[in-house]
Amino acid sequence: MTDETKAILATVQGYFDALYDGSVAGFRAVFHPEAQLFTAEGGTTAALGMEDYMTRVAGRASPASRNDPRFDKVIGVTQTSATTAHVRVQDALLPNHFVDDLLLVKFDGDWKIVCKTWAYRAAP
C-alpha cells in the first residue's frame, strides 16, 4: 500500500469515526468546507452543502449513543491522479445500511472529501 493510499484511508477512517460518533468536528476535519452531498433515495432528492449536512448530523442520535454495531467497510479505492481519489464505502445509520461514494481532493498536502453521494437499504 502506498503512502498516498494510507493517507486517503486515514481520511476515510476519520469519516467513519465522525459518522459513528455523530461528530460535527470530526466531519469538519475530513470534509472540505465547500463539500456537496447528494442523494435521490427513498423518493427524496437531497443536495446539501456542508452547513446543511452539519445541521442534520447535530440533530440526530449518533450510532455510538445508541450503542449500535459498526458496519464500516472500504469497498474500493481509486487514486485517479496525484490529487484526486474515489473511495466507495459501506456504513450504517440503523435502521439503514449505506453505500457512500466519496470523492477526495488533496489540498495543501491533506486529503479532503469534496463530494459524497449515498444510497441505502433497510438493514437485514
N, C-alpha and C positions, 0 to 999 in steps of 0.2 A: 504494500500500500504506500502510495506517495505521500510526502508531507502535505501537499495540497489536498489530497483526498482526506487525510486526517483532519485538516483544518475545516474542510467542508462538513465532515461528520461531527466535529465539535460544535459547530453552529447548529446542526440538526439536533444534537443531543440537548443543547440549550432550549431549542424549540419544544422537544418532548417534555423536558422538565417544566418549562413555563406552562405548557398545556395541562400537565398533570396537577401542578401546584396552583393553577389559576393566577399566575404571577404577571401582573401588568409590567413590572420592572423587568422580569425575565424576558417577556416578549419584546420590550423596547431594546433590550440588549442584542437580540438576534435579527430583528426586522429593521429595514431601512425606514426612517421616519415618513417617507412618502410611499411606502408599500401599498399595494392594492390587493384586495381579496375578492374572489368571485365564486358563485355557485348558482346553479339553477335546479337544485334538488328539491324534492318534495313539493313541486309546483310553485315554488317561490324563487324568484331571481333576486340575488343579492350582489351588489357591487359596493364594497366597503373600502374606505380609507382607514388609515391606522387609528385615528381617534374614535371612529365608529366601532371598530373592532375592539379597542381597549374598553369602551363603554360596555360592550357585550361581555367581555371577559370579567370585568369588575362586578357585573350584575348577576353572575351565575355562580352556583355552587361548584367548587372545584372537585375533580375526581378524588384528590387527596383528602378533602374534607369529608367525603363520604366513604373513605377507605376502599374505593373501587380498585380492582386489579388494574395493572398497567398492561397496555397492548401495543407498546412501541416496537416498530419494526421498519427497518430501511429495506425497501424492495429493490431499489436501483439508484446508482449514482452515475451521471454522465457529466464529465467536465468537457464542455464544448470549446473552451479557449482558456487562456491563462487567467481570465477574469470573469468567466460565466460558467454556470453549472445548473443542472437539473437534478432534483432528488425526488423520488416517489417514495412515500412512506405510508404506513398503516398506523392508526392510533384509535383511541376510543374516548368518547364522552358518552357514557352509558345513559340511555339505552341504545346508543348508535355506535357502529364501527365505521371508521372513515378511511378513505384513501385520499391523501393530500398530495398534490403536485406543487413542489416548491422550486421557484427559480431564484438563484442566488447570483449576486454580482460582488466581485472583490473591490472594495473601496478602501484606499489608503492602507492596504495590507490586511483588511478584515473582510471576511465573507458575511454578507447580509442578505436576508431574504427580501426580495423586492416584489414578489408576486406569489400568491397562494390561490390555488383552486381546490375545491373539495367536493367529494361525492360520499354518500353514506348509505348504509342499510341498517336495519334493526339488528341488534345483537342476537345471536342464536340462543 
